[in-house]
């Protein structure tokens, strides 16, 4: 029997479900957050034109305040980023690690627009607009760190 101070399992599941939503993250014009799903490409996160599949669906789960984990629906891997400049702070997906490298602060500007800040190093999710459209983390000093969320 659960104590009065501990939520029951069904209450805890309802709480997680209430704090979870599936969205598309749009950045870099008409491009959407997506990720390679093979180790040979290091599970690099990129932006791509709209595709009608789960690789562009992301599960945002609130872990406290405006901090979330961001999980790719198609494979269950979590948004993470290299934290060293030699790897160009590339964003990747990884198995769940339960640490601040996989926790992201959403800074809401209203109207569905926001910035996504990695908790571990304070850098912002950035959609590059040239080359292979890799996603990196960087300072918040340009409009490539502004994202828009929408329903899948």
Steps between C-alpha positions, in 0.01 A plus 500: 500500500639840402539761772312827478822683406598260219305509175353171388640346187194601297521857636870518408426368149222757456737776614767399246237469226368847584851648475585327170414618150606402152598785271686591184784746554544741212824690457695644211206609287276219380722228641420267789713335768594146397788257566702236325414161648825314435827489696712563188356854496537534881121545533558865401202731527416703189215704359315373195199598293168368629471120493188313599665260745596465867864605454377862524277439802651583838365417845553788744475381860507756779744405774453816706407863435576580136762219473425205270649193345457483123461149360475398134176303460627272220779340703468615863843668507550829687629835376855558623802694379876470484643749749841559344590739221704244302170318434340838417243458779298277264161386623435125495253251642610251764344241729357648818773609743302689768742793514501872417645439151154363412299765684390807308353830624226641276502880497155596372456813286127437445316406183672159494850655468776418748867429555627162621794518743710200604507491879853357530682782321250781434539483121195526270368262237594659166380407150780561252380633166771373269690185419331185626273693738654351816357610831752627755494683831620857507462840666159666491614789283332416169157414364606143416434413866128582471275196461128457449297210626196357327278199514618191314 
